[in-house]
């Protein structure tokens, strides 16, 4: 009769590290909504922490959105430049979503035939 040998191995340490790594990754979404097309430039922080310009045609832009996965901690930030061309004020809304839930909302008005540069940010921490 041969003796039975049992070995036990645990995946726990590696599994815990994977879960911790996954838990530190979140989805960030930036969104801009305007009543009329007055957006002249949008820059936002990418997952590496660099501010980059959105690659969009702004002439007819009323809604813009960018989603990305980032690792915490992360400082979500977008800058939006507006140039008013109408004879009326234009309302804007800036949003930052964290895992699909609104984390930040900023609204305002671009003056008639004026301009504005608005920043909207949100700190994502563990």
C-alpha positions in Angstrom: 0.0 0.0 0.0 1.3 3.4 -0.9 1.0 6.3 1.5 -1.1 9.2 0.3 0.6 12.6 0.3 -1.4 15.7 0.3 -0.1 19.2 -0.4 -2.0 22.3 0.2 -1.4 25.4 -1.7 -3.1 28.7 -1.3 -3.8 31.3 -4.0 -4.8 33.8 -1.3 -1.8 36.1 -1.4 -1.9 36.4 -5.2 -5.6 36.6 -5.3 -5.7 39.3 -2.7 -3.1 41.3 -4.7 -5.2 41.0 -7.8 -8.4 42.1 -6.0 -6.6 45.0 -4.5 -5.2 46.0 -7.9 -8.7 45.7 -9.5 -10.3 47.6 -6.6 -7.9 50.5 -7.2 -9.0 50.9 -10.8 -12.0 53.1 -11.4 -13.9 54.4 -14.4 -13.8 58.2 -14.9 -16.0 59.9 -17.4 -15.9 63.5 -18.4 -18.9 65.2 -20.1 -19.6 68.6 -21.5 -23.1 69.8 -22.5 -23.9 73.2 -24.0 -27.1 74.8 -25.5 -25.3 76.1 -28.5 -21.9 75.3 -30.1 -19.6 77.7 -28.3 -16.8 75.2 -27.2 -13.5 76.1 -28.7 -11.2 73.6 -26.8 -11.4 70.7 -24.3 -8.5 69.3 -22.4 -8.6 66.6 -19.9 -6.3 64.5 -17.7 -5.6 61.1 -19.2 -4.8 57.9 -17.2 -1.1 58.8 -17.2 -1.9 62.2 -15.5 -1.1 64.2 -18.7 -3.4 66.9 -19.9 -4.4 66.2 -23.5 -6.6 68.0 -26.0 -9.7 66.3 -27.1 -9.5 65.4 -30.8 -12.9 66.8 -31.8 -14.5 69.1 -34.4 -15.9 71.8 -32.1 -17.9 73.8 -34.7 -21.2 71.9 -34.1 -20.4 70.3 -30.7 -23.3 70.3 -28.2 -22.3 67.2 -26.2 -18.9 65.7 -25.6 -18.0 62.7 -23.4 -14.8 60.8 -22.7 -14.6 57.6 -20.6 -11.4 56.0 -19.3 -10.2 53.6 -16.6 -7.7 55.1 -14.2 -5.8 53.9 -11.1 -6.5 55.6 -7.8 -5.5 58.0 -6.4 -6.3 60.2 -9.4 -7.0 63.9 -9.9 -9.7 64.0 -12.6 -9.6 67.4 -14.3 -11.0 68.9 -17.5 -10.6 72.4 -18.9 -13.2 73.8 -21.4 -12.7 77.0 -23.4 -15.9 78.7 -24.6 -16.2 81.4 -27.2 -19.7 83.0 -27.4 -20.8 84.0 -30.8 -24.5 84.4 -30.3 -26.3 87.5 -29.1 -27.5 85.5 -26.1 -25.8 83.8 -23.2 -25.2 80.1 -23.5 -25.7 77.7 -20.6 -23.2 74.9 -20.1 -22.9 71.8 -17.8 -19.7 70.0 -17.0 -19.8 66.6 -15.4 -17.3 64.1 -14.0 -18.6 60.6 -13.3 -17.0 58.0 -11.1 -17.9 54.4 -12.0 -21.1 55.7 -13.7 -22.2 57.9 -10.7 -22.1 61.7 -11.0 -19.3 62.8 -8.7 -19.1 66.5 -9.8 -21.3 68.9 -11.7 -20.6 72.4 -12.5 -22.8 74.7 -14.5 -22.7 78.3 -15.7 -23.3 80.7 -18.5 -21.0 81.9 -21.3 -21.6 85.6 -21.8 -23.1 86.8 -25.1 -20.2 87.4 -27.6 -17.8 86.7 -24.7 -15.4 83.9 -23.8 -14.7 81.8 -20.7 -12.2 79.2 -19.7 -13.6 76.8 -17.0 -12.0 74.1 -15.0 -13.8 71.2 -13.4 -12.0 68.7 -11.1 -12.5 65.9 -8.7 -10.0 63.9 -6.5 -10.4 60.1 -6.6 -8.9 58.5 -3.5 -8.9 55.1 -2.0 
